[in-house]
Every structure is written in structure tokens, then in C-alpha cells.
Amino acid sequence: MKLIRNSSRLAMLALVLFLCITGCKSKKKALEASNAAAEKARIEREDAARRQKEEELRIAEQKRKEAEDQARREEEERKRREAANTPTARLGQYFNAIASAGSTAAANNSITEALSLFASPETPVLIVISESGGQKDYDRPTTIKQYLNYLKDQKKNINKISDLRFDGSGKITEVELSKN
């Protein structure tokens, strides 16, 4: 009986040992599976965070480029407006308006407006007919009033403004034109 009792204790001990060993392996496998799932979830979270950061950087770069483009366009527009308001540009616009006026009255109005840019209606207009070695040859000098009337009569503006001289009050005192 002692032998049966000892063998049954021994069997019980073997059974407990077997359950512990198999239980530990199952727990170990479960722990490994859990760790693998946790690692996969962590990697997925890191990838999602990385993709989100890349998208945010891409959007920020796109916004920066758009802002730079907008600033460039605004600067170009500002320069264009400033260039249109320079005395040379304004005088050129008057020359073209006078030459292409639909009526004598319209041309005369443009002449009156253009003369307001000058110190005097007798302001000299020099037309360069040739230039060689830094020496300029001029056509017969005329006055701005005569030149504007010439544009009105001829209905074409064939000369380009090459130089303007100004007095202290910003009025034009001399015009130099060149043949196109």
C-alpha cells in the first residue's frame, strides 16, 4: 500500500510537472505571440507617425512654395506698376496715345496732358540719327510741343525714348530719342 501511495504521489508529481512544463511552454508561446503582436503594432504606429510627418512636411513645403510664388508674383506686379509710372513710361504712353488718337481733339487732350510733364513747352527734343564710337549725331533739334504735334500729324511713333533730363522739381528739361 505504501508502494501504491508512493507511486500515486510520484504519478501526481509527474502530472503536475508535466502540466507546469506544458503550461510554461504555452505561456511562453502566448507571450512570444503577444510580444510579436505588440512589436507589429508598434512598428505600424511608427510607420503611421512617419507617414503623417512626411505628409505634414510635404504640405508645409507646398505652402512655402505657394507663398514664395505669390510673393514673387506680387513683386513682379509691383515692379510692373512702378515701371508704368516712371516718367519714361508715362511719356512713352503719351507718345503712343497721341500717335494713335482717333480724333484731333483726343490728340490735343493728350498733348496738353503730356506737356504737364515738362518744365516748358519749349523743352528741347534731340533725336539721335547715328552713333559711332560714343559720338552721337543728332537730327535738327525741335521742341516738345512741335514733336507732339508731329506725332499727331504723322500718326506713328517711330522713335524710342533713350534719355530724359529733369530739373529740381521733377519736370523734364530735355528729351533724347533714338530711331527704333
MOBEL-V940363 format. One record per run of one state. SS is the DSSP state (h for helix, s for strand, l for the rest). FROM is the first residue (numbers start at 1). TO is the last residue. Records with the same first field share a line. If there is no record, write none. Layout:
SS=FROM-TO + FROM-TO
This chain:
l=1-1 + 85-86 + 100-103 + 116-117 + 119-123 + 133-134 + 139-141 + 155-158 + 167-171 + 180-180
h=2-84 + 87-99 + 104-115 + 144-154
s=118-118 + 124-132 + 135-138 + 142-143 + 159-166 + 172-179
